[in-house]
Amino acid sequence: MVLSHDIGIDLGTASILVYIRGKGVVLKEPSVVAFDRDTNAIRAIGEEARLMLGRTPGNIVAIRPLRQGVISDYTVTEKMLKYFIQKAVGGRALRRPRVCVGIPSGATEVERKAVEDATYQAGAREVSIIEEPVAAAIGAGIDIRKPCGNLIVDIGGGTSDIAVISLGGPVVSTSVKVAGDDFDEALVRYMRKKHNLLIGERTAEEIKIKIGTAYKQAEPEVMEVRGRNLVTGLPKTVQLTSDETLEALKEPAMSIIDAIHGVLEKTPPELAADVYDRGIVMTGGGSLLKGLDLLIEEKTGITTMVAENPMTAVAIGTGRFLQFEDRFIKEK
């Protein structure tokens, strides 16, 4: 097996990560595509396109072809996948790669087929589809083949996937359309309502990363936020505290906790006991929100920890899944 011919892709709403066997995560770029409305030609993909979000002239549109973890624009997704696979592999590939793609656990058969077809069209020789919480568990270093329950909470950009995994697959799982993007939207709404300030997606994300919190902090942090005053229409700067972000982010954070409760309620008692002993493992970019692990621990009474590399866990898991499959076939 030639190393560069096994690729794992975390097909995220916010960003796409590509893992190559033997090399690790080689590419992490926003899943944004900028194209010209007049000619339908793609102008930029990835980071270059993200910088254009909200800053383009009328004829150039920057879009996210994936909405809540699934394909909303098939043609653009196919072109984007082709671009990322070629960029990751470079000009060295003599044969087409085997590709494993992570998708949300709530994806329908039609959505799974769309991802599979788009990946084949992008140049894959063989395509495996894996549910994100299973990939996240593998990427977080959990041996999922053992007969014991592990609860994974994978909070991405568009969806949060929660699953109890045992013997290589999800026993109970759910996928809720509340995740990182909803945290951003909650901050945009809060700034509009409380401060009469209009801010963009990128500013909201910056607030979330710098001072956003889901749990009361001993030392509140402060940040200057610039936007447009909705009353005067002029630029304005306000001081925002982390306590205010706590208020703004309460609703989406509680939606995720309700989903965790829902999964725990449906979990068979033996596996629930395992989860209580082993704790909850969080992955995905959304798990990095300050205090979210503490809030989950407080509301469930179960030890909660963030995986070592939460951002790359799904990508690493998709890549390792192909090795896992190979080993499984050999053992059979």
N, C-alpha and C positions, 0 to 999 in steps of 0.2 A: 504493500500500500504506500503510495507516494504521499508524503505528509500534507502537501498543500491541496490534496483533493478531497479532504473532509472539512466541510464548512458548517458552522452553526450560526444561525441568524436569530437574533432577538428582534422581532418585527414590532417595534413599539410605536405608540401613537406619537410620542414626543421625540424619541430618537431610535436609531437603528444601530445595533452593535453586531459586529461580525467577528466570529472566533474561528481561528484556523488551528487544526490539530498540530501540536508540536510548537506552536508559536504563541498561543493565547489570544486575547482580544486584540485584533490588529486595527480595528476601525470603530470609531464611535462618532456618529454624525446625526444632526437633527433630521427627522423624516419630513423635510420640507422641500417642495419643488416650486421653482419660479418659472412661469412660462408666459410667452407673448400671446395675448388674446387675438391679435390680428393675424398672426401667421401660425399659431398653435405650436410654435417651436419652443423647446425647453431652453431657458436661459441659464439656469443654475440649479444645482441639487446639493442638499446637505447644508453645511455651515454657511456657505456663500449665499444660499437662498434664504436661510434664517435671518441673516442680517438685513434682508430686504423686507421682512414682514412688517406691514404697516408703514412702509417707506417707499412704496413704488409708484411710478407714474401710472396713469389710467390704463394703459395698454398692457402693463406687466402685472401679473397676479402671482402672489406667493401663496401656495396652498399646502395643506397637510392631506395627502391622499389616503391616510389611515385615520379613521374616526373610531374612538373607543376600542382600539385594538384590532379592528377589522377593516377590510378594504372598502373605501367609499368611492374611489376612482380607480378602476381596474387598469386602464391603459397607462396612467401616470405611475401607478405602483410598479407595474411590470418594468417600465423604463428605469425607475429609481432602483429597483432590485438589481437589474442588469448592471447599472452604473456602479453600485456598491460591491457586487461580486467581482467585477472586473478590477475595480480599484484595490480590493483586498488581495486578490490573487496576483495582480500585476500581469505582465506579459509572459510569465513563465509557464502558465498552464498549457500542457500539451493535450490533456484530455479534460473533458468537462467534469466539474466537481460533484461529489455527493453532498447534498445539502439537507440539513435538518432545521426546521423553522418552528419557533415557539409561538403559539397563539393562545388567546384567553380560553379558559375552561368552559365559558358559556357560549363559545362560537358554534353556530349551526353547521350542519353538513354542507350547505351551500357555501357558507363563508370559508369552511375548511378547503373545499374544492377550489374556490377562487384563489386562495393562497397557494395551493399546490400547483394549479395551472400557471399562475403568474411566475412561480419559481422555475417551473420547467421552461417557460417561454424566455426567462432571463438567462437560460443556459445551463441548468442543472441536469446531470445525468440520471440522478436518482433523488427522490424527495421523500423525507420522513417528516411527519407532523407530530409535534409533542405539545401537550398542554403546559402552559407556563408554570403553574405551581410545581409540576413534576420536574421540569427543567431547573427551576429555582432551587428545589431540594437537592438535586444532583450537584448543581453549582455551589451550593452552600456546604458541600462536603458530607451530606447525609447519605448513608447507605440505605437506599429506598427498597432494596430487595428483602430486607429483614421483615419478619411478621410482627412489627410493632408500629404504633401510630405516631406520626409526626405531623404537627399542624404548621402549615406554611401560609404566611400572609404576604402576597406579592402585590405591592402597590406601585403601579406604573403611572403613565401619563393619563390614559383614558379609562383604564379599568383596574379594579382591585380584585385579585383572585385569591380565594381562601379555600384551602383543601386539607383534608386529613389523608395522608398518604401511607400506605402499607403494602408490602409485597409488590412493589414496582408500579403501583398506580393509585389514582385517587379513589378513596372509599366514599367520602362525602365531599362535595365541592360546590362552590357557588362563585359567580362572577358578578360584581356590582359595578355599574357605570359611574362610580364616584372614585376619583383618584387625584393625582397631582394637578391636572388641569382645573379640577373643581376647586382646589385650594386657591389657585390663581384667580378664578372667577369670583370666589367669595371675597377675596381682598379687593378686587375691582369694585364690587357692589358696596362693600363697607366704606371705601374711600369716597364713593359717589354720595352715599347716604349720610355719612357722619361729617365729612369734610368738604362736601360740594366740589370734590376734585375728580377730574376724569384722568385715569391713568391707563396705559396700555398693558398688554399681556406680558411684555418683557419686564416692565417695571414691577408688575405684580409678582413675577417669578423672583426678581431680585429681592423684594421684601421678604418673600417666603424663605429664601435661602439665608438671608442675613439675620433677620430678627423674628421670623415666623415661629410660633410655638403652639403646641396643643396642650401644654401643661403649665400651670402657674410657676413662674421662675422667681427665685429668691432675689435676684438682682435684675430688674427690668432693663432691657436694652432700648436705645433710641436711634432712629434713623431719619434722615431728611428725605422727603419724597417730593419729587417734582411732577407737576401735571398741569392740566388746564382748569382754571376756575370756571365752574359751570354757570356762575352768576355773571361775572364780568367778561368771560371768554378769554381772559389773559392768562399767561403762565403764572403759576403760583407754587410756593414751596411750603410744605407743612412738616411738623415734627410728629413722627409716629412712634408709639412705644410697643414693646413686645406684648404688653397686657392687652392692647387693642387688637393685635393679631389673634390673640387667644380667643377673644370674643368673636372675631370674624370667622375663624376656622373651626369653631365649635360644631356647627351643623354638619359639614362634610366628615369631620373626624368621628362624630357619633354615628353617622350612617355606616361607616366601615366597621365600627364596634358592634352595631346591631347585626351586621352580616356575619361577624365572627360568632356572636351568640347563636345565630341561626344554625351555623354549621355544627357548633358544639352540641346543640340540642338534638341534632339528628345523628350524632356519632355513636356507634355501638359502645356499650359500657366498658368493655375491655380496652378498646382503643382510647376512650376518653381518659381512662386511668393512666395509660401511657403518656398521653398529651400532658396530663397534670404533672407527671414525673419529669418529663423531658423538656417541657416549656414550649412556648410559641416562638417560631423563627420568622423574622421579618426580612423581606428582600425588596428590591425595586427602589427607584429614586425617591418615591413618596415616603419610604420608611425612614428617610433621613430628616424628616420634619422633627424639629426639637420637641422632646417630651411625648411624642406619640406612643413610644414603647411604654412609658410610665403610665400613660392614660389607659392603654389596653390592659396593662398589668393590674391597675387599680379596679377597672370595671369587670375583669374576668376572674381575678384572684389567681392567675397563672403566670409564672415567671415568663417574661417576654424579653427577647434579645434580638438585636439587629445583626444579620449575617456579616461576616468579615468584609466581603466586597459586595454590598447590596446592589450597586448599579450594574455590575457585570455578571451576577449570579445566573440569570436566565441564559445569557449568551454562552457562558462557560458550560452550563448544563446541556444546552442544545448540542454543543460540540462533543461533549463527553458521552452523550446519549448514543451516538453512532458507535463508539467503542464498546459501550454497554451492550448494544444490540449485537455487535460482532461476537463478543464474549458469550452471549446468551445462545447464539446460533451454534458456536463451537461446542458449548457444554451440552447442547441437545444431541 
